[in-house]
């Protein structure tokens, strides 16, 4: 079982996932900038699959699209992101999309400038709006820490977490 927290710099994702991590028996991984995004993400997911230990990711492949466009003007995954989604769906993955109002992200980013990946306001705007427009295949909970409580996330995620492998060609074939 995998949970992915996504969102732009300053969106509250790391704070929310740490609250969840403290209550769950799982491991946590924070993705920074990766050299080979497809290979790195797939290898990490396969490791989760082989160990069976639940994982919480602080960012993953959706960040490549949003940050790629906002940070370096390119998405290095393009269509291969769908392949990663299919693998993740086989492990009952849920995504938490952290998107408070842009002004909140901007203020938080200004307070931590130099600690975040994004270096200027225009790149932050592009990244924020790329997340707003992101439409992947993973079941997604929208989360705004300014109006919602992170303690409610486990229940909200349980409501949408796939119970079994979903999608054609995912997981083990069942006889029927």
C-alpha positions as CSV (number, residue, x, y, z in Angstrom):
1,X,0.0,0.0,0.0
2,X,1.4,3.4,-1.1
3,X,0.4,6.9,-0.3
4,X,1.8,9.8,-2.3
5,X,1.7,13.4,-1.1
6,X,1.9,15.9,-4.0
7,X,1.8,19.7,-4.2
8,X,3.9,22.7,-4.8
9,X,6.4,24.2,-2.4
10,X,4.7,25.7,0.6
11,X,1.5,23.6,0.2
12,X,1.8,21.8,3.6
13,X,2.4,18.3,2.1
14,X,5.5,17.5,4.2
15,X,3.8,18.6,7.5
16,X,0.6,16.6,6.7
17,X,2.4,13.4,5.7
18,X,4.6,13.5,8.8
19,X,1.4,13.6,10.9
20,X,0.2,10.6,9.1
21,X,3.6,8.8,9.2
22,X,3.7,9.1,13.0
23,X,0.4,7.1,13.2
24,X,1.1,4.5,10.6
25,X,3.4,1.5,10.5
26,X,5.2,2.4,7.3
27,X,8.3,3.9,5.8
28,X,8.7,7.3,4.3
29,X,10.7,8.6,1.3
30,X,11.2,12.2,0.2
31,X,12.0,12.6,-3.5
32,X,14.3,15.4,-4.4
33,X,15.5,16.0,-7.9
34,X,16.1,12.7,-9.7
35,X,18.4,12.0,-12.6
36,X,16.4,9.1,-14.1
37,X,12.8,9.7,-13.0
38,X,11.2,6.6,-14.6
39,X,13.9,4.2,-13.5
40,X,14.1,5.7,-10.0
41,X,10.4,5.7,-9.3
42,X,9.8,2.2,-10.7
43,X,12.6,0.7,-8.8
44,X,11.4,2.3,-5.6
45,X,7.8,1.0,-6.2
46,X,9.1,-2.5,-7.0
47,X,11.0,-2.5,-3.7
48,X,7.7,-1.7,-1.9
49,X,6.0,-4.5,-3.8
50,X,8.7,-7.0,-2.8
51,X,8.8,-6.1,0.9
52,X,5.1,-5.5,1.5
53,X,5.9,-2.6,3.8
54,X,3.6,0.4,3.3
55,X,5.2,3.5,2.0
56,X,4.5,7.2,2.1
57,X,6.2,9.3,-0.6
58,X,6.8,13.0,-0.3
59,X,6.4,13.7,-4.0
60,X,6.8,11.2,-6.8
61,X,6.2,11.2,-10.6
62,X,3.4,13.8,-10.7
63,X,6.1,16.2,-9.4
64,X,8.2,15.5,-12.4
65,X,5.5,17.0,-14.6
66,X,4.7,20.0,-12.4
67,X,8.2,20.8,-11.4
68,X,9.6,19.9,-14.7
69,X,7.4,22.5,-16.3
70,X,7.9,25.1,-13.6
71,X,11.6,24.4,-12.8
72,X,13.2,23.5,-16.1
73,X,10.5,23.9,-18.8
74,X,10.3,20.2,-19.6
75,X,8.5,17.1,-18.4
76,X,11.0,14.2,-18.6
77,X,8.3,11.5,-18.0
78,X,5.7,12.5,-20.6
79,X,3.7,9.3,-21.4
80,X,5.7,7.0,-19.2
81,X,3.9,8.4,-16.2
82,X,0.9,6.3,-17.1
83,X,3.0,3.2,-16.8
84,X,4.0,4.3,-13.3
85,X,0.4,4.9,-12.5
86,X,-0.5,1.4,-13.6
87,X,2.2,-0.1,-11.3
88,X,1.1,2.1,-8.4
89,X,-2.6,1.1,-8.9
90,X,-1.6,-2.6,-8.4
91,X,-0.4,-1.6,-4.9
92,X,-3.6,0.2,-3.8
93,X,-2.0,3.7,-4.1
94,X,-3.8,6.8,-3.1
95,X,-2.5,10.3,-3.9
96,X,-3.0,13.3,-1.6
97,X,-2.9,16.5,-3.6
98,X,-2.1,19.4,-1.3
99,X,-3.4,22.6,-2.8
100,X,-4.1,25.5,-0.4
101,X,-4.7,28.9,-2.1
102,X,-1.8,30.1,-4.1
103,X,-1.2,33.1,-1.8
104,X,-0.6,30.6,1.1
105,X,2.0,28.7,-0.9
106,X,3.6,32.0,-1.9
107,X,3.9,33.2,1.6
108,X,5.3,29.9,2.9
109,X,7.7,29.8,0.0
110,X,8.9,33.3,0.8
111,X,9.5,32.3,4.4
112,X,11.6,29.3,3.3
113,X,13.2,30.8,0.2
114,X,16.5,29.1,-0.5
115,X,15.3,25.8,1.1
116,X,12.9,25.0,-1.7
117,X,13.5,23.9,-5.3
118,X,11.7,26.8,-6.9
119,X,13.8,29.9,-7.1
120,X,11.4,32.6,-8.3
121,X,7.7,33.6,-8.1
122,X,6.9,32.9,-11.8
123,X,8.3,29.4,-11.5
124,X,6.2,28.8,-8.4
125,X,3.1,30.1,-10.2
126,X,3.7,27.7,-13.2
127,X,4.3,24.8,-10.8
128,X,1.2,25.6,-8.7
129,X,-1.0,25.8,-11.8
130,X,0.5,22.6,-13.3
131,X,-0.6,20.8,-10.1
132,X,-4.1,22.4,-10.3
133,X,-4.4,21.1,-13.9
134,X,-2.8,17.7,-13.2
135,X,-5.0,14.7,-14.1
136,X,-3.5,11.4,-13.5
137,X,-5.1,8.0,-13.0
138,X,-4.6,7.6,-9.2
139,X,-7.4,8.0,-6.8
140,X,-6.8,11.4,-5.3
141,X,-7.8,13.2,-2.1
142,X,-7.6,17.0,-2.4
143,X,-6.2,18.6,0.8
144,X,-6.0,22.2,1.9
145,X,-4.5,22.5,5.3
146,X,-5.9,26.0,5.7
147,X,-9.5,24.6,5.9
148,X,-9.0,20.8,6.6
149,X,-7.4,18.8,9.3
150,X,-4.7,16.2,8.5
151,X,-6.2,13.9,11.1
152,X,-9.1,13.3,8.7
153,X,-6.9,12.1,5.9
154,X,-6.7,8.4,6.8
155,X,-10.5,8.1,6.7
156,X,-10.7,10.1,3.4
157,X,-8.0,8.0,1.8
158,X,-9.6,4.7,3.0
159,X,-12.8,5.7,1.2
160,X,-11.1,5.9,-2.2
161,X,-8.2,3.5,-1.8
162,X,-8.5,0.6,-4.3
163,X,-9.4,-2.6,-2.6
164,X,-7.9,-4.8,-5.3
165,X,-5.8,-4.4,-8.4
166,X,-7.5,-2.2,-10.9
167,X,-7.0,-1.6,-14.6
168,X,-6.2,-4.0,-17.4
169,X,-2.8,-5.7,-17.2
170,X,-2.2,-4.9,-13.6
171,X,-1.2,-7.5,-11.0
172,X,-1.8,-11.2,-11.0
173,X,-4.2,-12.8,-13.4
174,X,-7.3,-14.2,-11.7
175,X,-8.9,-17.4,-12.9
176,X,-12.5,-17.0,-13.6
